Amino acid sequence: MKRKYLTTALDQKIFFMGNLHSVQHETISQTLFLPLLDALQKAKYERVCTALSDLDWLKTGVTRVLTSEPSGRAFLQMHENDQGDFLKPSHYFETLKSKRRLNLCQEVAESVMRAVNIDLIKNDPFSHTDSLNNYDIYAGDGHYIEHATHDPAIEGTKYACGTLFGLNLRTHTLFPLVNADRSDDRKREHDMRGLKRIGGQRLRCGAQKGRKVIWVWDRAGIDIKQWLQWKNHDGVYFISRAKENMDLSSKGDLPYDVDDPINAGVIAYHLVHVADQVIRCVVYKCPETGREFSYLTSLTTIEPGVVAALYKARWDIEKVFDETKIKLGESKSWASSDTAKAMHSVFVCLTHNLLLRFENQIINDKKVVNGPENTRREKRLHNLKRKAAKSGSTISKLLERISLRCTQRTVKLIRWIKSHLRSKCSIDDDLEALKQWYALG
């Protein structure tokens, strides 16, 4: 039976798993894409399509992110399906306009993300911090890429395409919050405007009733009045770095345990008056550079040292953007329609999460570890602790765990997956090449 006539998720899984057992071990492609099959079986937006099944379409989207081709036509010219057939440009570009396919993509991506969260929660660097036990923790930021080739110009200019993303700081899974809203008089939407559009319930990200949510955002996410409303109505809390022009005169010191190692580096913790609102402010001195930073937060029961560490962890989302834009080459919008732009954001997140799961799997199941990269992180931490000791300071255990965490997939891993994605060899055989690349340091 030819693959293109396998139209349901169950048919696809039976065929796919049959192929998996037709070789001694699964291939790289089968290992990477297997979560898509599991998600499709539960997807309510799945439909029969003999021209391009939903599974093949999802694989095509992820493959396009991985291949870094400069345009859709360039990708299609280089890409062929499992039967050696090329995709028809007209049909492929029509799928990018399909609301049903967008809903399916979002549904599958969310299902995959939940599964990856379960797998990776054991790596949570915040699991030993008791005060955070009842919180989901996210870093958020807006990310812009080049406009699509056929995007309409506004007053003779084509503007970049933006999306607000969230990164689960416990597991490092990535997801889109909302695409930036752009109009003739708004060339680039401010982050806080986008956050207000989606509201506090969306910012809860499906958290169970009674569980609280922390968002760590850069200074584009500061709106103290809105923060306090989300705190009171939705159980959503914010942390950000104070803007340079803010008057942060203390309105009263707050108590904290200066002897607790978790608060290492904190030099002040007090109330400040900002935009007619009273908010908490943590002043932290970096042990490496000696610079002082002021962090604003609507949190009231978390140690100030933890607040500072959470803002440091916000940098992880910047490193993930570096992964998607530089290493994966996703620096230009795929198409002009709002549906296609939203779909592109989802596929970028889906690919990141599949790579995250894949890397975790080869580390735990295949014992393939990037030793030199781990050594570099340990060396950076050692130098940080040495500089802190020299200045009479220390590094908290929480900061140590954050510093040792891998913040993005390495170029070696991504290049290896790209070059072996169509390999028919078992993953065990292909892993030998990756081991050699890792060994080169």
N, C-alpha and C positions, 0 to 999 in steps of 0.2 A: 504494500500500500504506500502511495506517495505521501510525504509529509503534509503537503498543502491541502489534502482532503481531511486531515485530522482537525476537526473544527471545534470540539468542546474541550474544556479543561481536562476532563477525565480521559478522553482519547489521547490528548497530548501527553498526559502524565504516563499513561500505559506505554506509549511509544517511546517516550524519553527514558523511562526507567528500563525498558527493554534494551535500549541502546546502551544504557549505563552498564548493564550486566553482560553486554556482548563483548566487552573488552575486559582485560584483567582487572583494571580499576577505572574509575571515572576519569574523564578528561577535564582540563581546566574549564572549558566552556560549560560542561555539565555541572561542575561544582559551583561555578559562579552564578549560573542562571537557575539553579534548582529552587531557590526561594520564590521565584516568579510563578512556578507551577503550583506550589503550595498556596500562594495567595490567590491565583486564578480560580482555584476550586471553590473558594468562598466568595468570589466577586459577583455582586448582583448586576454589574454593568457588562458582564461578558456576553458576547453575541457570536453567532455563527458567521464567519466570513471566509469563503473559499479562496478568495484572491489573496488575502493576507490575514492569516489567523491572528487572534489577539496575542497569543504567545509569541509568534514571530514578530509581530509589530512591537511588542515590548522589548524583545531582544534587539530589534533594530534600533530602537531609541537609545538603549544603553550602549550598544556598539558604536553608535554615532558619537556619543560623548567620549568613548574610549579612543576613537580613531583620529580625532583632532583634524579632520579634513576641513578646508577653509569654507566650503559651501555645501549645500544639500546635494547639488548635482555631482560635485566632486566625490562626495561620500557614496552616492549611488553607483557611480561609475566604478569605484573600487570595491564595492560591497556586493556580495552575492549570497543567496540563501543556502540552506543545507543541501539543496538539490543542484546547486551550481547555476541557478537562474538569477538574473538581475531583476531588481525591483523596477517597475515602471514609474518614472518620475511623476507622471500625472496622478497616478493612484496614491503614491506615497505623500505627495504634497497635499492632496485632498484629506488624507487622514490627520494632518496637522491642524485642519480646521474643524475636525469633528468634536462636538461637545460630548458625545458619548465616549469617544476614546479618551478625552481629557478626564472625564469622570472615572473611567476605568483605571487610567494611569494613576490618578490621585488615590483611588481605593487600594490598588495593589501596592503603591509606595508606602501608604500608611500601614498596611498589613506587614510588609517586609520590615518596616522600621520597628514595629512592635516586637517582631520576632528577634531582630538584632538587639533590641534593648534587653530582652530577656537573656540573650547569650552573653552580653557584655557588661551586665550590671555587676558581675563579680570583679570587674576592673575599676569600679567606682572609687576615685580617690577621696571622696567625701564620706565614705561609709563608716569611718572611725570617728567622725565628728558628730557627737550625740545631739548637739543643738540643731543639726540639719536633718535629723531623721524624718521629720514630718513634712519635708519640703521637696518638691520637684525643682530642679535648678536649670535655667537656660541662659545662654548668652544670645543676644540678638544684635543685628546690624543690617543696614541697607547695603546692597551690593549692586554695582552698575557695570554693564558691558556695552560694547559698541552696538549701535542700531543695526537692524536688518538692512540688507541691500535695497529692498523695495519699500522701506518705511517712508511714509509721506513726510515732506519737509514742513516745518513751521516757520513762516517768515524767511524761507530760503535756507533754513538750517535743520539738519536731522539730529535729534538728541538721543543720548544714551538711554538704554532700557534698564530699569531698576526693579529689584525685588527686595522685600524685607524677609530675611531668613532667621531661623532659630536653630541653635545648636544645643542639644541635650548635654549638659556638662558632666553628667554622671556616666553617660555611655558614648558620647561623641556622635550620635546620629544627627543628621541634618535634615531640615524640612523647610519649605517655603511658608511664610505667613500670609503675605499678600503681595501682588505685583503693584508697583508704583502707579499712581493715578496721574496722568499727564493731560493737560489741556492747552489751549492756545495761550493762556495767561500764566500757566504753570509749567515751566520747562523741567523742573525736578521737584518731586514731592518730598517735603520734609518728613523725616522718620516719625515724629510724633503725630503728624496728621494721619499717616498710614495706620499707626497703632490705634488712634481714636476711631478710625473707620471700622476696624475689626472688633474693637471692644474687649472688655475684661473677660467675658466668657470664652472667647477664642483664645485669649492669652493663657487661660487655664490649661489648654491643650489636653482636654479630656481628663484632668485630674479628678480623682474620686472626691465625693463630698467629705468635707472635713480636712482634706489635705491642702496644704498651702503651696504657693508657687512663687519662685524668685526669678526675676528677669534682671540680668546684668547688661546694661546698655552703655554706649559711649555718650558723650555730652549732647548728641542730637536727640537723645531720648529723655531729656529733662523737662518735666512739667509737674511741679510739686503738687499743685492742686489736683491734677488728674491722678497722680500717684496715690494720694490719700483717698480719693474716691474709689479707685480700684482695690485698695487695701480694705476699705470698709465694706464694700459691696461684693467683691469677688474673691477675696483672699489672695490677691496678687500683689507682690512686693517688688520694689525696684531698688537697684544700686547703680549709681553713676559717679563719674568724676566731676567735681565742681568746675564751672566755667571760670576762666581767669578774671572776668570782670565782676564776679559776684562778691558782695560784701558778706563775709562769713564771720562777723563779730559774734563772739560767744554770748549766748543768752543764759548760760548756766552749764556747769560741768555735769557729766553723767558718771556714775560709779562703774568701775570695771576692775577686774583682778590684774593688777600690774605684774604679779608674780607668776601668772599662768603663762606657760610657754606659748600657748596659742596666740597670745597678744604681743608677741615679740615684734618690735618695730613700731608699735602704736605709741605716739607721743601726746595725743589729746583725743578726748571723746566728749563731745558737748552738743548742746542744742544751738541751732542757728535760725535766723529769721530770713526766709527767702520768698520773694513774691507774695508777701502778706501771709505766709504759712510758716509754721515752726516745724523743722525737720532735723533729724540727727546727722551729725557730721563726724567722720573718723579722720584724724590726721595721722598719716603713716610716713615714716622715714625709710626709704629704700636702703637696705644694708649694703647694696652693691655700689650705688652711686652717691648716696648721701642726700638725694633729692627728697623733698617733702611733697606728699600728695594728699589732697582733701577729697574724701568720698562722701557723697550724700546718699542717704538710704531711708526708706520708710519702714525698715525692719526695726523691731523694738526689743527682741529677746535673743538676738544673735551676738556673740562676742565681737567686739570691734576688730580684732585680729582676723576673724573669719570673714568679715566684710571686706577687709583689704585683700585677703587671699582670693576671694571670689572675683574681685575686679581684676586681679592678675590673671585668673583663669579665663577672663573674657577674651584675652589675646588669642585663645585657641580658635575662635571663629575667624579671625584674620588669617591664621595659618591654613585653615580649611579653604578659605577663599583663594589663597595662594595655590593650593592643590588643584582646585577646579579651574582657575583661570590660566595658570601658568603650566602646570604639569599635565592637565587634561586638555588644555587649549580652548576651553569654553569662554572665549572673550568676545563673541559676537552673537547677536540674536539670530535664531534660526529662520524666523518668518515674521510677517507684518501683523497678522491678526492677533487680537488679545488672547484668543484660545491657544494659538501656537506659542506665544510668549509664556503663558502660564504652564503649558505642557513642557517647554524647555526647562523651566525652573524645576519642575517635578522630576524630570529625567536626570538632571544634574544631581539632585539629592538622592534619587534612587541609586544611581551609579556609585556615589560616595558611600552609601550604606552597604551596598553589595560588596564593594572593595573592603570596607571595614570588617564585614563578616568573613570574607575570604581570607584576609590577612590573619584574623584571629584563629581561623580554622587551621591554616597551615602551621601556625605557631603551636597550637595545642595538640592537634592530631598528627601532624607530620614532623613536629619538632624542628622546623626550619625557622631560625631566628637570625635577625640582622645584628650580629654581635658587635661589629664596629660602630653601628649607629647607637646601640645601647651604651657602649663605652663612652661615646662622645657626650651623651646626656649625663652620664655619671660624672664625667670630668667637669662639665659645666657646673653641676651642682657642687662638686668639691671646691671649685674656684669661688663660687658664690659663698659657701660656708666659710672659706678662708678669709675672704674680704670682710664678711660680717664680723668674724672674730677679731680681725685687725681693728675694726672700728668700735669694738666693745659690744657688738650686737650678736644676735643669734637668728637662726632660721627655724620656723615652726615645722613640726612634722607634717602638717597639712601642706605647707609650701613645698616641702621636700617631695611629697607624693605627686603634687601638681607638676613639679619640675622634671620628674622622671617619666612622665607620661609621653607617649608618642602622639604628637599633635597633628600629623598628616602622614599620608602614604608616601613612601620614598619614590624617587624617580626610578630607581632600579626595579622596584616591584611593579610599577605601572608599565615601564617599558617591556618587562618580561611578559606580563599578561597580554599586552598588545601584540607582541611578536609571536605568542604561542596560542592566541585565542582560537585559531582555527586548526590547531594541531589535533591529530587523531590519536596521538600517543597518550598513554596514561599520565595522570598528573604526577605520579611518582617519578616517571622517567623525565618529564619536563622540569621537575623541581631540581634536578641535578645542575641545570644551567643557572638557576637562581642561586643555589648554594655557592657556586663558583663566583658569581658576581658579588654576593654578600662578602665572601672571603677576601675580595680585593680591597675592601675598606673604603 
